[in-house]
Amino acid sequence: MKPYIVVADGMDSDVFKKLQADTNFEVHPQSKVTQEELKELLPKINGLVIRSATKVNNELLAIASNLKYVIRAGEGTDNIDKAECQKRDIRVSNTPGANNNSAAEHAIALMMTALRRTADANKKLKEGGWNKSEFVGVELWKKKIGIVGFGRIGQIVAKRLSGFEPEILFYDPFLKESPFDYAKKANSLEEIFSSCDIITLHTPLMEATKGMVNRDLLFSMPSHSILINASRGGIVDEKALYELLSQNKIRSAAFDVFSEEPLAPQSQLRSLENIILTPHLGASTEEAQIRVGEMAAHQLEQFFINNNLLNEVRV
């Protein structure tokens, strides 16, 4: 019997067509399914490809009696209960590296938007205004930038920013020294938060990083500073962040990710003028979607046809 594959959260259509044309697989015809549709399909699914929307939790796994393989088309796997998957002998993989450039570029886009207030100016201009003096910005050139998490994405951010001649500090407990002569390792998170003009977060969400950016760190930031999070929701204490911004204790923030997604309509963060909010767009480029789709399709072929497990993620 051919393995039955479902792509729950969408994938590049051309890659999906190639997968459908592969005679070794039976593929669900839609590249995006609702949660209700997914529940109906689960009993016969053998391979499941997801992005960030689908939560592979105990409720889902209890229905998926024939599931053998879950691929997170992206890097972070915090929306997958990996311990429960291991109990049920379901293998889990991600697509490391495919989203990295897009995620790094989005963090920098948020940074520039916060510094130059382009989103606010665009909104005001379309409303009929022409308030140049209201939107005086700040240069990125020669600023002190703190990068929290200096893995693949954090290092791409540093490379892309190097042309602005910044002073770069990074914090990463897994990296002993800087791979670049223009980036220096900070002694602590406290040093990053208390001294940098711009702080950008690039760490995975796990027990060690959950709530890592707490009230004390947030309130130690200089009043002119900016905080960027295009990594994972749950790393920052959002209640403390709201308090910080509502009291204008820092210049501004820009967030692409949140502890609960979609961000609730009643979230207090939506009411603030000094935060930029985007709906988890870090990997949402045409190029990234092609890369993650191609990688996921290759991993499916390797797993089901060649019994070869690529990029496994375990607890």
N, C-alpha and C positions, 0 to 999 in steps of 0.2 A: 504494500500500500504506500502511495506517495505521501510524504509529510505535508500536512496542511499548514500553511503559513498565513498569518494575519499581521498586517502593518497597521497598528492601532492609531497612531498619531500623525500619519501622513509621511510621505517620503517623496523625493524627486520623481516626477511622473515617468521620465524616460527610464530611470533605473528600475522602477517598479514594472514597467512594461517588459523589460529584459527578463526580470525574475518570473513574470507570468508566462513568458515564452519558453522558459526552461522546462523541458518535458519531465524532469525529475521531481518537480514540485506541483502541488495544487495550491494556488494562491487565491486568497479572497479578492474579488474583483475591485473593491474599493480600497484606496490607499489611506482612507481616514474613516474610522467608525466611532459611533457614540458609545458611551459606557454601557447603555442598555443593549445595544447591538453586540458589544463585546461579550457581555454576560451570556447571551444566547449562543454565541459561537464557541465559548470557552471549552465545553466538553470535548470538542473534536480538534482543537488547536494543538499542534505539535511544536510549532515555532512561532514566537511572538516578538515583533519588533516595535519598540516604543520610543517616544521622546520623553518630555518632562510631564505631559498631561496625565498619562495613565499611571496609576499607583498599583504596583504589583504587590498587594498586601495579602493577608491571610484570607480575607473574604474572597478575593479573586482566585487565589491558589486552591481554595477548597472546591471550587467548581471545575478547575482546569485539570481533570483527571488524566489527560493524555499529554500534557505539556512537558516537553523535554528541554527546551532551550529558550531563554529570554535574552534579547539583545537590546541594550540601551543605545540608541543611535545618538551618541554624544559621549561625554566623559563621566559626568556625575551619575552615581547609581543610588542616591539616597531615596529615590522613589520606588526602590525595589527592596522587599524584605528578603535579604540574601540568606539570613539564617534559616528562614522557613523554606526557601528554595533548596538549600542544602539538605534539609531534613527529608524533602520530597524527591531528592536526586534530580533536581532541575538545575541545569547549568546556566550560568549568567556570564555574559560578556558585555563590554562596552566598545566604543570605537575611538580609542585614544588618538589625539592629535588632529582629528578631522575638523574639529570646531575651533582649534586654538587661535588661528589668526583672526577669525571673525569675532571671537570673544574679546581678544585683546584690542582690536580696533573699536569695538563698541565701548569698552571702558574708556578709551581715549576720546571717543566722540562725546560721551557723557561729560568727561573732564572739560573739554573745550566748550561745550554748551553751558556748563555751570560757570566757567570763567568769563565767557563773553556774553552770557545771557541771551543767546540767539533765539531760544524758544519763546521767551517772554516778549522779545522785540518783534518777532514774527506775528505772535498773537495780537499784540497791540496795533501793529501796522495794518493787519487785516480787518481790525475793528474800526479803522479810519484814523488812527493816531499817527503822529510823527514826533515822538518824544525822545529825541536823541540824548538829552541830558539825563534821562531816567535810566538809561541802560549803559552807563559807563562800566566797562569790564576790567579784567585783570589779565596781564600777560602770563603765558606759560614759561617764557624764556627765563632761564636761570633760577627757577623755583626749586625749593627743596621738596622732593617727592618721596614718600614712604610707600613701599610696595610690600604688602603683607601676604606672604606665600610667593616663593621665588622658584616655582616649578616652570613647566613649559610656557604657560600663559603669562605668568609674571615676568619671565625673561623676555618674551616677545614684546610686552609692554615697555620694558626698559630699553630694548633695542630701538623701538619706534620713537621713543621719547628722547633718545640720546642727541638727536639733531637740535633739540631745544636747549642744549647745554645745561641740563639740570644738575643739581646735587642729588644723587639717588641713594637712599638708604633702603635696605630690605631686611625683613625679618622672616626667617624660615629655620625652624629647629632641626630640619633634616639636611641642611646645607651648611657645611663647615666654612666655606669661603666663597667669595664672589667669583663667577666665571668671567666677569668684565672688569676692566680697570676703572670704569666710570661709575660702578656701583659698589657701595660699602655695606658690609653686614652690620646691622644695629645690634646692640647688646641685649635689647629687650623690646617687647611691644610698647612698654611705657615710653621708651626713647622715641619710637616712631610717632606715637600719638601726641606727645608733648612738644615735639619740635618741628614737625613737617608742615609745609604749606598745603600740600595735597596728599591725601592718603587713599590708596586704591587697594581693594581686597581681592585676593586671588587664591583662596584656600578652599579645599573640599569641605563638605559638611560631614562631620563625624562626631563622636562623643567628645573628643578633645577640643573641637572647634565650636560646638554648639554654644551659643551665647558668649563666645570668646570676647567679642567687642562689647564689654559691659559698660555700665553707667560711669564707673570711675575713669575708664579709658576715654569715653566720649567727652566727659566734662574736663578732661585734661587737655583737650585740643585748643590750639591758639584761636583767638576770636576771628582771625581773618582766614581760617583754614576751610578746606573743602573735603568731604568724604565721598568716595565712589565705591559702590558695590555692584559689580557685574559678575559675581562668582556664584554664591549660593545664599538663599534666604535661610534665616535661623542662626547665622553667624553673629548678627548684630542684635542687641536688645532693642527692639523697635519701640517699646514704651519709653525707654530712656532717650532714644533718638528723637521721638516726637517732643519730649520735654526740652531737649537741647535746642532743637530748631524753633520751637514755639517761643522760646525765650531769647532767640537770636544770639545764642552763645557762640555759633560759628557762622561763617559766611553763607554756606549752603551745602547741600548734599545731592547726589544723583544715584538712584537705585534702579536696577533692572530686575532684582530678585527679592523675594519676600518670604517670611516664615510660613505663610499660607498663600497658596496660589490657586486660582486667580485672587488678586488682592480684593478684599471685601469692599463693596460700595460704601460701607459705613466706616472704613478705616480712617483714623484720624490723620494719617499721612496725606490723604487726598486733600485735606483742607489747608495745607501749608503752601505758602507762596515761595518759600526758599528751598524747595526740594523738587528735583526733576524725577518723574516716574515713567518707566517704560515697561511693557508687559513681557519680560523675559525674552528679549530680542537678541541676546548675545550670539546665538548660533544661527540667527535668521538672515543668512545671506544666500544667494543663489549658489555660490561656489561651495559653501559649507554643506548645503543640503545635498549637492551632488556627491561630495566626498563621503559624507556619512552613509548615504544610500549605497554607494558602491562598496564601501567597506562592509556594511551589514549584509549585503547580498553575497559577497565573497565568503563571509563567515558562515552564513547559512549553508552554502554549497560545501564548504570544508567540513562542517559538523555532520550534516545529514548524509552526504555522499562519500566523503573520505574519512569519516570518523576522526576528524582533526579539530580540536577545540582551540580557537584563537582568542587571545586577549581575555582570558577568564578573569572574573572578579569574584573573590571570596570574602567571607566575613573577616 
